[in-house]
Amino acid sequence: MTANKPGTARGDVFVAPFSADQMVGQTGALINDNSGDPVWFRPLSSTNLQNADFKVQTYYDAPGRRGQPVLTWWQGSLALPPWYTNLPAGAPEPGGCYYIYDTHYRLLRTVFAHHGYYPDEHEFTLTRKGTALFLASKPVPMDLTPYGGPKNGAILNSEVQEVDLATGRLLYSWNALDHLDPADSEVSASSASSSDGVWDAFHLNSIDEGPGDQLLISARNMWAIYDISKRSGRIRYQIGGKKSDFTFGRNADFYWQHDARFRPGNRISMFDDGCCDLPDGAPEQQSHGLILSLDFDNRRATAVKTYYHEPPLYSPTQGNTQALSNGNEFIGWGQSPYYSEYAGAGNTEGNGLQNLLYDAKLPGSNISYRAFRNEWIGTPYYPPSAAARADGGGSVVYASWNGSTQTRAWQVLAGSDPDSLAVAVGHTPRSGFETAITTNDTGPYFQVRALDARGRVLKESKVVKRPS
């Protein structure tokens, strides 16, 4: 953590650390508090597996039903460059699935793609209709010679898919190749020669459902964002790219962008990577969060707020810009190992510390596809964990409860018999993910109880025996 000032929004930080290089620790889904202490961690069994787009959403069983808060994420094999190249030995097949977990950390739903497409890491959004919108992709064989690529090549195509969560049935799909011209790509088709013949011309990386019939779709490798009529599939307007319907004011242009979102008042937000045509491209500009105002009468896009980092960052891939409930903005820096929170007014290039409230850096080469600040109340279905060791003439008891957000203190029970325990320590404040509690009692049997803010027992651990 490099900055932690007053004024941050409520909630914890949600990341899914992984590395395309040397992983520090384990991959998985991680909730941290502002101090950097873990709140919940779900580690994965292999560094060849990753999670992405880990966040809190609202799950609706059916239209009109009251929603419940859930955790959602993608799980699969992710590689940089894209998953169809350079997979390490023993890696699982490309693709993955999406998970929905309840507040007790129990699996509610697993979601898969249709039409032979692979669910990818870029987007998984729950709707009020009891459905999920996501992006799925697969290589489609194609003669790429008209575009300057190999004859026996393939194009990495993407679909927007919407499924009914109760049944898994596909309700809607929108196919990029049916609506976008690969010739408009900023990535040369000749790049397919170094990626097993597959040209990543579009690289769709976000969907946002707007008012009425609209979908907002970001295509990284087109440098373009598309507003689409969901009903007809027609592109209503395009922002950026070779056929932009908008011109740009000062600092409003963007490159290799991610996470395009509708904002109130004819505004959209995104994470402007500003960098780079992989693997060796030079940056077009610094990475930053960007909010644009769209003047539809004059077809003009104006930058109204920007969010830069100090030191300056150049993220070739990934990243997001999240609107927070108190007006702040939370930035996940994608392939740069930072995440930050800014007061809503933001800053300008060269002034990355202005309005910076919170800033943290992942260890080593670890990164997170996106990063979020979300409010979450976790009440695990499983019990707390306890361990004990001798300490001079007494004992140290360790108490932890992965995922509990309501534990404020611990109580320790001890005894010479596992069935006859008495309170040895009545109340010790929780101090981070694991609390060490000293007692004069030698046990050798111990148990811990998690206490809430009122001192009520939430749940107790199994009885453990201190080693002799």
C-alpha positions in Angstrom: 0.0 0.0 0.0 1.5 3.4 -1.0 -1.4 5.7 -0.1 -4.4 5.5 2.3 -6.0 8.8 3.0 -9.5 9.7 4.4 -12.4 10.0 2.0 -12.3 6.5 0.4 -15.6 4.8 -0.4 -16.9 2.1 1.9 -16.0 -1.5 1.1 -13.2 -3.8 0.5 -10.9 -4.4 -2.5 -11.6 -7.3 -4.9 -8.8 -8.6 -7.0 -7.8 -11.9 -8.7 -4.0 -12.0 -8.7 -2.1 -13.9 -11.3 1.1 -13.6 -13.2 2.3 -14.3 -16.8 5.8 -14.5 -15.3 6.8 -15.7 -11.8 3.8 -15.8 -9.5 4.2 -14.5 -6.0 2.0 -16.7 -3.7 -1.1 -18.3 -5.2 -3.5 -17.4 -7.9 -7.2 -17.1 -7.0 -10.0 -14.7 -5.9 -9.0 -12.3 -3.1 -10.8 -9.8 -1.0 -8.5 -7.3 0.9 -9.4 -4.6 3.4 -7.8 -1.1 3.1 -4.8 -2.1 5.1 -4.1 -4.9 2.7 -5.1 -7.7 5.1 -7.0 -10.6 3.4 -10.7 -10.9 4.2 -11.3 -13.9 2.0 -9.1 -15.9 -0.3 -10.0 -18.8 -2.6 -6.7 -20.2 -3.8 -6.4 -22.2 -7.0 -4.5 -25.5 -7.3 -2.3 -24.4 -10.1 -0.7 -21.2 -11.5 -2.0 -22.4 -14.9 -5.4 -21.5 -13.6 -6.6 -18.0 -13.0 -9.7 -16.0 -11.9 -10.7 -12.7 -13.5 -13.5 -10.1 -13.2 -14.0 -10.9 -9.5 -16.6 -8.6 -8.0 -19.9 -8.3 -6.1 -23.1 -8.3 -8.1 -26.8 -8.8 -7.4 -28.3 -12.1 -8.4 -32.0 -12.3 -9.4 -33.6 -15.8 -9.4 -36.2 -14.5 -11.9 -37.6 -11.2 -13.2 -39.3 -9.2 -10.4 -37.7 -11.2 -7.6 -35.7 -9.5 -4.9 -32.0 -9.8 -5.6 -29.3 -11.1 -3.3 -25.6 -10.1 -3.2 -23.3 -12.6 -4.7 -19.6 -13.0 -5.7 -19.0 -13.7 -9.4 -15.8 -14.5 -11.4 -14.4 -16.2 -14.4 -12.1 -19.2 -14.0 -10.0 -20.8 -16.6 -6.6 -20.7 -18.3 -5.3 -17.2 -19.1 -2.1 -16.4 -21.0 -0.4 -13.3 -22.3 -0.3 -13.2 -25.3 -3.9 -14.6 -25.7 -4.9 -18.0 -24.5 -4.5 -19.8 -27.8 -0.7 -19.3 -27.8 2.1 -20.1 -25.5 0.1 -22.2 -23.0 2.5 -23.8 -20.5 2.9 -27.6 -20.5 0.1 -29.2 -18.5 -2.2 -26.2 -18.8 -5.9 -26.9 -19.2 -7.6 -26.5 -22.5 -8.6 -22.9 -23.5 -11.8 -21.5 -22.1 -13.3 -21.7 -18.7 -16.6 -21.0 -16.9 -18.2 -18.4 -14.7 -19.1 -19.0 -11.0 -21.7 -17.4 -8.8 -21.3 -17.7 -5.0 -23.6 -16.6 -2.2 -22.8 -14.7 0.9 -22.1 -18.0 2.7 -19.4 -18.8 0.0 -21.5 -21.6 -1.5 -21.8 -22.2 -5.2 -25.1 -21.1 -6.6 -24.5 -21.3 -10.4 -21.9 -22.3 -12.9 -22.4 -20.7 -16.3 -21.0 -21.9 -19.7 -21.0 -20.5 -23.2 -22.9 -21.8 -26.3 -22.3 -22.3 -30.0 -18.9 -23.9 -29.4 -17.5 -20.7 -28.0 -15.2 -20.5 -24.9 -16.3 -18.3 -22.0 -13.5 -15.7 -21.7 -12.3 -13.6 -18.8 -13.4 -10.2 -20.1 -17.0 -9.8 -18.9 -19.7 -11.5 -16.8 -22.6 -9.3 -15.9 -25.8 -10.3 -14.1 -29.1 -8.6 -15.1 -32.3 -7.8 -13.3 -34.0 -10.3 -15.6 -32.4 -13.3 -14.0 -29.9 -13.6 -16.9 -26.1 -13.2 -17.4 -24.4 -11.3 -20.2 -20.9 -12.3 -21.1 -18.3 -12.5 -23.9 -17.2 -15.8 -25.5 -14.6 -16.4 -28.2 -13.2 -19.0 -30.5 -10.9 -19.1 -33.6 -12.9 -19.3 -36.8 -11.0 -20.6 -39.9 -10.5 -17.9 -42.5 -8.4 -17.1 -45.5 -6.6 -14.0 -44.3 -4.8 -13.1 -47.5 -7.2 -10.3 -48.3 -6.1 -8.7 -45.0 -2.4 -9.5 -45.4 -2.3 -12.7 -43.3 -1.9 -16.4 -44.1 -4.3 -18.3 -46.4 -4.9 -21.1 -43.9 -5.5 -18.8 -41.0 -8.2 -18.1 -38.5 -9.8 -15.0 -36.9 -10.5 -14.9 -33.2 -14.2 -14.2 -33.2 -16.3 -13.1 -30.3 -19.9 -13.3 -29.3 -22.0 -11.5 -26.8 -24.1 -14.2 -25.2 -27.0 -13.9 -22.7 -28.2 -17.0 -20.9 -31.1 -17.7 -18.5 -29.5 -18.4 -15.1 -32.1 -20.8 -14.0 -31.9 -23.1 -17.0 -28.6 -22.2 -18.7 -30.6 -21.7 -21.9 -29.1 -19.2 -24.5 -31.5 -16.3 -25.0 -29.5 -13.9 -27.1 -26.2 -13.7 -29.1 -24.4 -11.0 -31.1 -21.6 -12.1 -33.3 -18.7 -9.6 -33.9 -17.8 -11.0 -37.4 -21.4 -10.4 -38.6 -21.2 -6.7 -37.7 -17.6 -5.5 -37.6 -15.1 -5.2 -40.5 -11.8 -6.9 -39.7 -10.1 -4.5 -42.1 -10.6 -1.8 -39.5 -8.4 -3.5 -37.0 -5.3 -1.8 -35.6 -3.6 -5.2 -35.3 -2.0 -6.4 -38.6 -3.3 -9.7 -39.9 0.3 -10.7 -40.4 0.5 -11.0 -36.6 -1.3 -14.4 -37.1 2.0 -15.8 -38.3 3.3 -15.6 -34.7 0.1 -16.8 -33.0 -0.6 -20.2 -34.5 -2.3 -18.6 -37.5 -5.0 -16.8 -35.4 -5.6 -13.1 -35.9 -7.0 -11.3 -32.9 -8.7 -8.6 -35.0 -11.5 -7.5 -32.7 -10.6 -8.4 -29.1 -14.0 -7.6 -27.5 -13.4 -6.9 -23.8 -16.5 -5.4 -22.2 -20.3 -5.2 -22.4 -22.6 -2.8 -20.6 -26.4 -2.8 -20.8 -27.8 0.6 -21.0 -31.3 2.1 -20.8 -33.8 0.8 -23.2 -32.4 -1.4 -26.0 -28.7 -0.5 -25.8 -25.5 -2.4 -25.4 -22.1 -0.7 -25.1 -19.3 -2.9 -26.4 -15.6 -2.3 -26.4 -13.3 -3.7 -29.1 -9.7 -3.2 -27.9 -8.0 -4.0 -31.2 -10.3 -1.8 -33.2 -9.7 1.2 -30.8 -13.4 1.5 -30.9 -16.5 1.5 -28.7 -19.9 0.6 -30.2 -23.4 1.4 -29.1 -25.6 -1.5 -30.4 -29.3 -2.0 -30.6 -29.8 -5.2 -28.8 -33.0 -6.0 -30.6 -31.7 -5.5 -34.2 -28.0 -6.0 -33.6 -27.4 -2.8 -35.6 -24.5 -0.5 -34.6 -26.2 2.8 -33.6 -23.0 4.7 -33.3 -19.2 4.1 -33.1 -16.8 6.1 -30.9 -13.1 5.9 -32.0 -11.5 3.6 -34.5 -11.2 4.0 -38.3 -14.9 4.8 -38.8 -15.7 6.9 -35.8 -19.0 8.8 -35.8 -17.5 11.2 -33.3 -14.6 13.7 -33.5 -12.5 14.2 -30.4 -11.7 17.2 -28.2 -8.4 17.6 -26.4 -7.3 14.5 -24.5 -10.4 12.6 -25.5 -8.9 10.1 -27.9 -8.1 6.6 -26.6 -6.2 3.5 -27.7 -6.4 -0.2 -26.8 -9.2 0.6 -24.3 -11.0 -1.6 -21.8 -14.1 -1.5 -19.6 -16.4 0.9 -21.5 -19.4 1.8 -19.3 -22.5 4.0 -19.7 -22.5 7.0 -17.3 -25.4 9.4 -16.5 -25.9 12.4 -18.7 -24.6 11.2 -22.1 -21.3 10.2 -20.7 -19.3 7.0 -20.9 -16.2 5.8 -19.0 -13.4 3.5 -19.8 -9.8 2.5 -19.0 -7.6 3.9 -21.7 -4.6 1.6 -21.9 -3.0 3.9 -24.4 -0.6 1.0 -25.0 0.4 -1.2 -27.0 0.3 -3.4 -30.1 1.6 -6.6 -28.6 4.2 -7.9 -28.2 6.6 -5.1 -29.0 4.6 -2.0 -29.7 5.4 1.4 -28.3 2.8 3.3 -26.2 0.5 5.8 -27.8 0.0 7.6 -24.5 -0.1 7.0 -20.7 -2.7 4.6 -19.3 -5.5 6.4 -17.4 -9.1 6.3 -16.4 -11.2 8.4 -18.8 -14.7 9.8 -18.7 -16.1 11.3 -22.0 -19.1 13.5 -22.6 -20.9 12.8 -25.9 -22.4 15.7 -27.8 -24.8 13.9 -30.1 -25.9 17.0 -32.0 -22.3 17.8 -33.1 -21.0 14.2 -32.8 -18.2 15.4 -30.6 -16.6 13.6 -27.7 -15.0 15.7 -24.9 -12.8 14.5 -22.0 -14.5 15.7 -18.8 -12.4 13.7 -16.2 -9.1 11.8 -16.4 -7.3 9.8 -13.7 -3.5 9.3 -14.1 -1.0 7.5 -11.9 2.3 8.6 -10.3 4.6 7.0 -11.4 3.2 7.1 -14.9 1.9 3.7 -16.0 1.8 2.0 -19.5 -0.5 -1.0 -19.3 -0.5 -3.1 -22.6 -3.7 -5.0 -21.5 -6.6 -5.2 -19.1 -7.7 -2.5 -16.5 -11.0 -0.8 -15.5 -12.5 2.4 -14.2 -15.3 1.9 -11.5 -17.7 4.5 -10.4 -18.1 4.4 -6.6 -21.2 5.4 -4.6 -19.6 8.4 -3.0 -18.5 9.9 -6.4 -15.0 8.6 -6.2 -13.4 6.5 -9.0 -11.6 3.2 -8.5 -9.0 2.3 -11.1 -7.6 -1.2 -11.7 -4.4 -0.7 -13.7 -4.5 -4.1 -15.5 -1.1 -5.3 -16.6 0.5 -2.8 -14.3 0.4 -4.2 -10.7 -1.5 -1.2 -9.1 -5.0 -0.3 -8.0 -6.0 3.1 -6.9 -8.9 5.3 -5.7 -9.3 9.0 -6.6 -11.7 11.7 -5.6 -14.1 12.2 -8.4 -12.5 15.4 -9.8 -9.5 13.3 -10.9 -6.3 14.8 -12.2 -4.3 15.5 -15.4 -1.2 14.0 -17.0 1.8 14.9 -14.9 -0.3 15.4 -11.8 -1.0 11.7 -10.8 -0.9 12.4 -7.1 -3.7 15.0 -7.2 -6.9 13.7 -5.7 -5.3 10.3 -5.0 -6.8 8.8 -1.9 -5.7 5.2 -2.0 -3.0 3.3 -3.9 -1.7 -0.2 -3.5 0.7 -2.4 -5.5 0.6 -6.2 -5.9 3.8 -8.1 -5.2 6.4 -9.0 -7.8 5.0 -9.3 -11.3 1.5 -10.2 -10.0 -1.4 -8.4 -11.7 -5.2 -8.5 -11.7 -7.4 -8.2 -14.8 -9.7 -5.8 -13.1 -9.9 -4.4 -9.5 -13.0 -3.3 -7.7 -14.1 -1.7 -4.4 -17.3 -3.3 -3.3 -19.3 -3.6 -0.1 -19.7 -7.2 1.1 -21.1 -9.0 4.1 -19.7 -12.6 4.2 -21.1 -15.2 6.7 -19.2 -18.4 5.9 -21.1 -21.7 6.1 -17.9 -23.4 7.4 -16.5 -22.8 10.9 -13.6 -20.7 12.0 -10.1 -22.3 12.1 -7.9 -22.7 15.2 -4.4 -23.8 16.0 -2.3 -23.8 19.2 1.3 -24.1 20.3 3.2 -24.1 23.6 4.6 -20.7 24.7 6.7 -20.8 27.9 4.3 -21.8 30.7 1.2 -21.1 28.6 -0.1 -21.2 25.0 -0.6 -19.2 21.9 -3.9 -19.9 20.2 -4.4 -18.8 16.6 -7.9 -17.9 15.3 -9.0 -17.2 11.8 -12.2 -17.3 9.8 -11.7 -17.0 6.0 -14.4 -14.7 4.6 -16.1 -13.5 7.8 -16.7 -9.8 7.6 -18.6 -9.6 10.9 -16.0 -11.1 13.3 -14.7 -8.3 15.6 -13.2 -10.4 18.5 -12.3 -13.9 19.6 -13.0 -16.0 22.6 -10.8 -18.9 23.6 -11.9 -22.1 25.4 -9.5 -24.5 26.9 -9.4 -27.7 28.9 -7.7 -31.0 29.7 -10.5 -32.9 28.0 -12.1 -32.1 24.6 -15.6 -32.5 26.0 -15.0 -30.2 29.1 -13.8 -26.8 27.9 -14.1 -23.6 29.8 -13.5 -19.9 28.8 -9.8 -19.1 29.1 -9.8 -15.8 27.2 -13.1 -14.0 27.2 -12.5 -11.3 24.6 -9.6 -10.5 22.3 -10.1 -8.0 19.4 -9.6 -9.4 15.9 -6.2 -8.3 14.5 -6.0 -9.1 10.8 -6.7 -12.3 9.0 -5.2 -14.4 11.8 -5.3 -13.3 15.4 -2.7 -14.7 17.9 -4.1 -14.9 21.4 -1.8 -15.6 24.4 -3.2 -17.5 27.4 -1.7 -19.0 30.6 -3.8 -22.1 30.0 -1.9 -25.2 28.8 -4.9 -27.0 27.5 -4.0 -29.1 25.7 -7.4 -28.8 24.0 -8.6 -25.5 22.6 -11.5 -24.0 20.7 -12.2 -20.5 19.5 -15.4 -18.6 19.1 -15.9 -15.7 16.7 -17.7 -12.8 18.3 -19.6 -9.9 16.5 -19.5 -6.2 17.4 -22.0 -6.9 20.2 -20.0 -9.8 21.7 -22.4 -12.4 20.4 -21.1 -15.8 19.3 -21.2 -16.2 15.5 -19.8 -19.7 15.2 -17.1 -21.8 17.0 -14.2 -23.8 15.6 -13.5 -27.5 15.9 -11.6 -28.5 19.0 -7.9 -28.7 18.4 -5.1 -30.2 20.5 -1.9 -28.4 21.2 1.2 -30.5 20.2 3.1 -31.7 23.3 
